[in-house]
Amino acid sequence: IGFGIAKYKPERFYSLIISSMSPYKRPKKERDDQIGLLLQGPEAILAAREREEGPLSQEDKAKITANDHLAQAASLTATRDFPDLSDVPSTMAMPCMLYSGDQDAFWLEGQERCVKEMPNVTFFTLPGLGHQEAFDRSNLVAPRAIEFMKKAQGV
């Protein structure tokens, strides 16, 4: 949404904060593989995560099991078809703050690429956090967002 705003109605926003997203279209096969895994259910998701990351804590297992895997698959299906907005970052003149967890396998690479093209950007990562975890940790983001907004307003 943030990159769409910057493309279609940039005059309506003084600044933007974008969490864990990029303007680049991700490969359809990558998304289809993730959707397929989610549709297999929590056991398959746990097994795949442990293959990739090693043993998971009981807390992480409980979080994964508690997630609505069908809703996650629907969300990935919807975002799979987002338009490519790769022409937008270089046009974003308003102050922008982008952040991701440094373990965000979905969007960090695209954000790092994106900030190189943006003329007025503040970027940071949250160590040890993945995609959803970075979004959930307002205690780590809010102080930086407040400082960013003060600076953007000249306060």
N, C-alpha and C positions, 0 to 999 in steps of 0.2 A: 504494500500500500504506500509506504513512504517513497519508494522510487517512482511509483505511478503519480503521486502528488507532485513530485519534483518535475515530472515530464509534462503533466497536463494542467496543473494549476499552481506553479511555483510562487506566483504573486500573492497567494493567500497565506503563505507561511513565512514567518520571520526566521525560523530555524527548525531543524528536524533532529529527532533522536530515533535511530533505527537499531533494533536489537536482533542480532543473529540472522540476518538476511543479506542477500546480495542481489544485484540486478540481472545476474546472468542465469540463463536457462541451464538447468542441470541435465545431464544425459538421461534420456527417457529410459534406457535399459537399467541404469543405476536405480532410478525411482521404481521401476517395475520389479526389480529384484527385492527392494525393501518392502514394497507392498505385498509381494508374494510371501515373504517371511512373516509379516504381520498377520496375514490371513491364515497362516498355519497355527497361530495361537501362542500363548505364553511359553509353553515348553520349548518350542522351536526358537523363540526369541532368546530365551535364557541360554540355550545351547550355543547359539550363534555368538552372543555377547561373550560367553566364557571362552569360546574358541579365539575370538579376537583380542580379548582383554585379560584373559586368565580368570582365576576364581573370583566370583562376585561375593560381596558381603551379604549377609542375611537381609540387611536393610535394602540394598540394591535389588535383591531378588524379590523382596516384598513389593517394592515400588513398581518393578516391571510387571509382576503378576497382577497388581491392582489396576494397572492401566487398562483402558478400554482399547484393546488392539484393533477392533473393527473401526472405532472412531479414528484411531491413528492412521489406519489404511485409507479411510475416506479422506482425511486431511491431506495425505501424501498424493492421493489421486487428484484432488483439486489443485494442489500446488504444482503438480507435474505439468499441468497445462498452462501455467502462468506465461505471459509473453516475455520475450527477451527484451530487457530494457538496458542493454549494454551501451547504448548511445547516451544515456542519461548522466552518469557520474561527472563527466567533464563539464556539464552544463549547470551543475548544482552550485550556484553562487552563494546561497544562504548558508549560514553556519550549520554544520552537521556534526552530530556525534554518532559514531557507530561503535558497537561493541559485540563481542562474542565470548563464549568460554573458549579457552585455548584447546579444549578437547572436542570442540564442535565439529564432528565429521561431516555435517550437512553443509555448513555455510562459511566456516572460517576462511577457507582458501579463497572463496569469492570475495569476501570482505577485504582481505589483505590486498587482493588485486584491485578492487574498487577504490580503496583509499589512495592508491597511487595516482588515480586519474582525477580525484576530486580537488578543487581549488581551495576549499575552506573547511577542512575536516579535522576533527579530534577523534582518535581511535585508540581503544584499549581492549585488552583481553583479560578475562578473569581466570587466573591459574587453577588448573585442576577441574574445571567445570565444563560440562557438555552443553548441548543446545538448550534443553529445557531448564537445566540447573541454572544457567546464566540468566535466563528470563525470570526465574523464581527468586533470585537473590537481590531483591530490592535494597537490602541493607548495604550491599556493596556498590550498587549502581546509583542510588539516590544522591549520595554526597557528590559524586562526580557529575551527575546530571544538574544538580543545583549550581555547582561552580560553572559548568558549561553555559547554563542559561544566564547567569549573572554576567559572564564574560561576553556572551552574545548580545546582551542588552547594554553593555558598556557600564555595568555597575561595579 
